[in-house]
Amino acid sequence: MAGENEEKKVVEKALDYAEEANAGSTFKAVSKKLMGCWACVAVEEAGVPADEAVGYGVYLRRLDDGTWEVVTTGTGISPDELPDAPPQLFEL
């Protein structure tokens, strides 16, 4: 199980990425899953009506130096798109 510090790093990286990609919007993490050197954080736009909120998964991989990089984002990402990631990662 991932430690709280790793979870915090992953969530911060995912939120930073979402906010940089959607200038002027603020995002919140609605769920997260860490599995070894892979992670997925489901992010959703905050401060807007739920039916208007933008939401998607941010998939990350931990590099050898311990930092996390975003490898892809979106909804409906499948194990075929990230074959090195554990299949359970896609069950958010």
ROVO-432653 format. One record per residue: residue in three letters; x, y, z of N, C-alpha, C, CB in turn. Coordinates in steps of 0.1 Angstrom, whole numbers, plus 2048, in hexadecimal, padded with zeros to 3 digits. Glycine has a CB too. Layout:
<atoms>
ALAXYZXYZXYZXYZ/...
</atoms>
This chain:
<atoms>
MET8097F480080080080080980C8007F680080C/ALA8058167F880D8227F780B82B80480882B7EB/GLY81683180781683A81380F84781082483D818/GLU80B84E81B80485B81980C865811800860827/ASN81986581382286E80C82186C7FD83086D811/GLU82285F7F982185C7EA8138607E582484D7E8/GLU80985D7ED7FB8617E87FA8707E67F185C7F2/LYS8008777F07FF8867EF80788B7E280588C7FC/LYS8128857E081A8897D48128867C78278817D3/VAL80C87B7C68048777BA7F88807B87FF8697BC/VAL7F18837C37E588C7C27E989A7BE7DD88C7D0/GLU7F489F7C47F88AD7C17FD8AD7B28048B17CA/LYS8048A37AE8088A37A07FC8A379681289779D/ALA7F289B7997E78997917DF8A77917DE88E796/LEU7DD8AD79C7D58B979D7DD8C57967D38BD7AB/ASP7EA8C57987F28CF7917F08CE7818018CE795/TYR7F18C177D7F08BF76F7E28C37697F38B076C/ALA7D88BF7707CA8C276C7C88D176C7C08BC775/GLU7CD8D87767CB8E77767D48EE76B7CF8EC784/GLU7DF8E97687E78EF75E7E18EC7507F68E975E/ALA7DB8E174E7D48DD7417C78E57407D28CE741/ASN7C18EA74B7B48F074A7B58FD7527A98E7751/ALA7BC90774B7BF9147517B291A7577C591D747/GLY7B391F7637A892676979F91D7717A092D75F/SER7A19107717989067787A09017847948FB76F/THR7988FD78E79E8F779A7998E979A79A8FF7A7/PHE7A18DF79D79D8D179E79E8CB7AC7A58C9794/LYS7978C07AE7988B97BA7998AA7B678B8BB7C3/ALA7A08A27BF7A18947BD79588D7C37AF88E7C3/VAL78E8857BB78387E7C078686F7C377887E7B5/SER79186A7BE79585C7C27A385B7BD78C8517BC/LYS7AA8517C37B884E7BF7BB83F7C17C28577C6/LYS7C483B7B97C982D7BA7D882C7B77C18237B1/LEU7E08277C07EE8257BE7F18167BE7F682D7C9/MET7F98127B47FD8047B380B8047AF7F37FC7A9/GLY8148017B88228017B582780E7B08257F67AB/CYS82C80E7A483181B79E82782179583E818796/TRP81A81D79680F82378E805829797809818785/ALA7FE8337917F38397997E983F78F7F88447A2/CYS7DD8407947D284778D7CB8507977C883D785/VAL7C985C7937C186679C7B586B7937CA8727A1/ALA7A986879879D86E79179C87C796790865794/VAL79C88678D79B89479078E89978B7A789C78B/GLU7888A379277C8AA78D77D8B97907708A3794/GLU7778C07877778CF78976F8D37957728D677C/ALA7758DC79D76E8E07A97688EE7A77788E17B5/GLY75D8F07AF7578FE7AF74E9007A37629087AE/VAL7498F579D73F8F77927358EC7957468F5784/PRO7298EE78F71E8E47907238D678C7118E8789/ALA71F8CC7937248BE7907228BA78171D8B4799/ASP7168BE77C7148BA76E71C8C27647058BC76B/GLU7238CC76872C8D475F73B8D17627298E2760/ALA73E8CA76C74C8C77707538BE76674C8C177E/VAL75F8C37637688BA75B76F8B07647738C3753/GLY76F8A476077689A76977C88F76076C893772/TYR78888A76578F88075D799879766795885750/GLY79F86F7617AA8687687B886D7647AA859766/VAL7C186F76E7CF87376B7D786676F7D3880773/TYR7DE8607657E68547677F48587687E484A75C/LEU7FB85477380985777681184B778809861782/ARG81E84D77682884377883484978082E83D76B/ARG83884278A84484679285184378B8448407A1/LEU85984D78A86684B78387084678D86B85877D/ASP87C84278888683C79088B84679B892838788/ASP88A85379988E85D7A38848607AD89386A79C/GLY8788597AC86D85B7B68638657B387385E7C3/THR86586D7A885B8767A385186F79B86288279B/TRP84587679A83A87179283887878682D87179B/GLU83587177B83387876E82587476983E874763/VAL81E87D76381187A75D81487374F80888775B/VAL80D86774E810860741804861738812851744/THR7F886373D7EC8667357E186A73D7E885972D/THR7D78707377CB87573E7BE8717357CB884741/GLY7B387073C7A786E73479D86573B7AA868727/THR79286373578885A73A78884D73177986073A/GLY78584273678483672F79283172A77C838723/ILE79D8357317AA83072E7AA8217317B5837736/SER7B08197287B080A72A7BE80572C7A980371E/PRO7BF7F97327CC7F37347D47F17277CA7E573A/ASP7CD7F171C7D47F070F7DC7FC70C7CA7ED703/GLU7D88087117DE81470F7EB8167177D5820711/LEU7EB8107237F781072C7FA8017307F4819739/PRO7FF7FA7268017EB72980B7E87358077E571D/ASP8137F173981C7EE7448157F07528297F7743/ALA80A7F77528037FA75E7FB7EE7627FA80675D/PRO7F97EC7707F17E07747E27E27707F27DF784/PRO7DB7D876B7CD7D97667C47DF7717C87CC762/GLN7C77DC77E7BE7E17897BE7F078A7C27DB796/LEU7C87F67857C98057857BE80C77E7D680A77F/PHE7B88057747AD80B76C79F8097727AE80575E/GLU79F80377E79280078578F80A78F7927F278B/LEU78F81778C78C82279577D82379779282F790/
</atoms>
